[in-house]
Amino acid sequence: MQLSNKNVLVTGADGFIGSHLVEMLLKENCNVRAFVCYNSFNSWGWIDSFPPEIKKKIEIFSGDIRDPNGVRKAMERIDVVFHLAALIAIPFSYHSPDSYVDTNIKGTLNVLQAARDSSCNKILITSTSEVYGTARYVPIDENHPFQGQSPYSASKIGADRLAESFYRSFNMPVTIVRPFNTYGPRQSARAVIPTIITQLLSGSTEIKLGKLTPTRDFNFVLDTASGFIEIAKSDKTLGEEINIASQEEISIGDLAYEIISQINPGAKIITEEERLRPVNSEVDRLLGSNEKITRLTNWKAAYDIKKGIYETIEWFKNKENLKFYKSDIYNV
């Protein structure tokens, strides 16, 4: 399916991955409606940082993904929906799990219900590699068992299964997109890479982190966004669950030393108790298979970890970007 001239809705468009996806969809000549979280500051999140000539091409829809009426209004005359709106911080889910059910599960239900009443041709539901929990085998393919090791991951498992049920029950054009750990410009400070970079750029020589031994499959945000687009374009992806993964892993400790080597080789790492997950909640290993996405689509990663980290550091070095981050606190 060609995306050019299609009416597309991006929920979570004001966020990290969503804002990059909006920019990429505009380059595909889509008519983009950006669903942003309503707030009294009239903030459009990262879309506010776009040049005026880009912003004027976007139709902004301010709303709340938890409200079915607003979601139904946002879905009017939409051909393709990219549903990214979610609560994603794992530590925050430990003390506020209700909000994750309301946003991630009920929000996804609202999108699916609204799509039943619309002429939508494709519905991409965003999952997460966290639904797999600690790897039982690697690389993790889409048949790997699910394990809810945090309220966050449990809420995403629930949302995924709702999406599957709408595909099977109502023959709806649903695809579940499952990115592994995405990083890059605009990522929030609750993630490990911005945590390390902002501490180093603020002059700290002691970098505070949690557990260093877990491994992750990291993907640069432009590779993740292009994965969404290629999945949307392919006629082979309906009803499928598809990983976006580099099929390479690196430990948090080795990742930290790579970033340190690019900014301040003299810095040291300190493990801080409050940054540690509960033992049974920590996901010790994530390494994804990208066999399915490369077989069903034209997607191919353009960034390795060194190149992606370099690009991310360069973005954070801009003081206009760095000012949005509080490097002196633990961002939950």
ZIKARA-V727733 format. One record per backbone hydrogen bond with DSSP energy under -0.5 kcal/mol. CO is the residue of the C=O (numbers start at 0). NH is the residue of the N-H. If there is no record, write none. Layout:
BEGIN
co=CO nh=NH
co=CO nh=NH
END
This chain:
BEGIN
co=2 nh=5
co=5 nh=7
co=5 nh=30
co=6 nh=78
co=6 nh=79
co=7 nh=32
co=8 nh=10
co=8 nh=81
co=9 nh=12
co=9 nh=34
co=10 nh=83
co=11 nh=14
co=13 nh=45
co=14 nh=18
co=15 nh=19
co=16 nh=20
co=17 nh=21
co=18 nh=22
co=19 nh=23
co=20 nh=24
co=21 nh=25
co=22 nh=26
co=23 nh=27
co=24 nh=29
co=25 nh=28
co=28 nh=4
co=29 nh=31
co=30 nh=7
co=31 nh=33
co=31 nh=58
co=32 nh=9
co=32 nh=34
co=33 nh=35
co=33 nh=60
co=34 nh=11
co=34 nh=12
co=34 nh=13
co=35 nh=62
co=38 nh=41
co=43 nh=46
co=44 nh=47
co=45 nh=48
co=46 nh=49
co=50 nh=53
co=50 nh=54
co=51 nh=55
co=53 nh=56
co=54 nh=57
co=57 nh=59
co=58 nh=33
co=60 nh=35
co=60 nh=62
co=62 nh=37
co=63 nh=66
co=65 nh=67
co=66 nh=70
co=67 nh=71
co=68 nh=72
co=69 nh=73
co=70 nh=74
co=72 nh=75
co=74 nh=77
co=78 nh=120
co=78 nh=121
co=79 nh=8
co=80 nh=82
co=80 nh=123
co=81 nh=10
co=81 nh=83
co=82 nh=125
co=88 nh=92
co=89 nh=92
co=89 nh=93
co=90 nh=93
co=90 nh=94
co=91 nh=94
co=91 nh=95
co=95 nh=98
co=95 nh=99
co=96 nh=99
co=96 nh=100
co=97 nh=101
co=98 nh=102
co=99 nh=103
co=99 nh=104
co=100 nh=104
co=100 nh=105
co=101 nh=106
co=103 nh=107
co=104 nh=108
co=105 nh=109
co=106 nh=110
co=107 nh=111
co=108 nh=112
co=109 nh=113
co=110 nh=114
co=111 nh=115
co=112 nh=116
co=113 nh=116
co=114 nh=117
co=121 nh=80
co=122 nh=124
co=122 nh=174
co=123 nh=82
co=123 nh=125
co=124 nh=126
co=124 nh=176
co=127 nh=130
co=128 nh=131
co=129 nh=132
co=130 nh=146
co=138 nh=140
co=139 nh=288
co=140 nh=143
co=146 nh=148
co=149 nh=153
co=150 nh=154
co=151 nh=155
co=152 nh=156
co=153 nh=157
co=154 nh=158
co=155 nh=159
co=156 nh=160
co=157 nh=161
co=158 nh=162
co=159 nh=163
co=160 nh=164
co=161 nh=165
co=162 nh=166
co=163 nh=167
co=164 nh=168
co=165 nh=169
co=165 nh=171
co=166 nh=170
co=171 nh=173
co=172 nh=122
co=173 nh=238
co=174 nh=124
co=174 nh=176
co=175 nh=177
co=175 nh=241
co=176 nh=126
co=176 nh=178
co=177 nh=243
co=178 nh=128
co=180 nh=218
co=182 nh=220
co=183 nh=186
co=187 nh=190
co=190 nh=194
co=191 nh=195
co=192 nh=196
co=193 nh=197
co=194 nh=198
co=195 nh=199
co=196 nh=200
co=197 nh=201
co=198 nh=203
co=199 nh=202
co=204 nh=206
co=204 nh=267
co=205 nh=207
co=206 nh=208
co=206 nh=269
co=208 nh=271
co=211 nh=252
co=213 nh=251
co=214 nh=285
co=215 nh=217
co=215 nh=249
co=218 nh=182
co=219 nh=222
co=219 nh=223
co=220 nh=224
co=221 nh=225
co=222 nh=226
co=223 nh=227
co=224 nh=228
co=225 nh=229
co=226 nh=230
co=227 nh=231
co=228 nh=232
co=229 nh=233
co=233 nh=236
co=236 nh=239
co=239 nh=175
co=241 nh=177
co=242 nh=244
co=243 nh=179
co=249 nh=215
co=250 nh=254
co=251 nh=255
co=252 nh=256
co=253 nh=257
co=254 nh=258
co=255 nh=259
co=256 nh=260
co=257 nh=261
co=258 nh=261
co=258 nh=262
co=259 nh=262
co=259 nh=263
co=263 nh=266
co=267 nh=206
co=269 nh=208
co=269 nh=271
co=271 nh=274
co=272 nh=275
co=277 nh=280
co=277 nh=281
co=281 nh=283
co=283 nh=214
co=284 nh=134
co=286 nh=138
co=286 nh=139
co=289 nh=293
co=290 nh=294
co=291 nh=295
co=292 nh=296
co=292 nh=298
co=303 nh=307
co=304 nh=308
co=305 nh=309
co=306 nh=310
co=307 nh=311
co=308 nh=312
co=309 nh=313
co=310 nh=314
co=311 nh=315
co=312 nh=316
co=313 nh=317
co=314 nh=317
co=316 nh=318
co=317 nh=320
co=317 nh=321
co=318 nh=322
co=320 nh=323
co=321 nh=324
co=324 nh=326
co=325 nh=328
co=328 nh=330
co=329 nh=331
co=331 nh=91
END
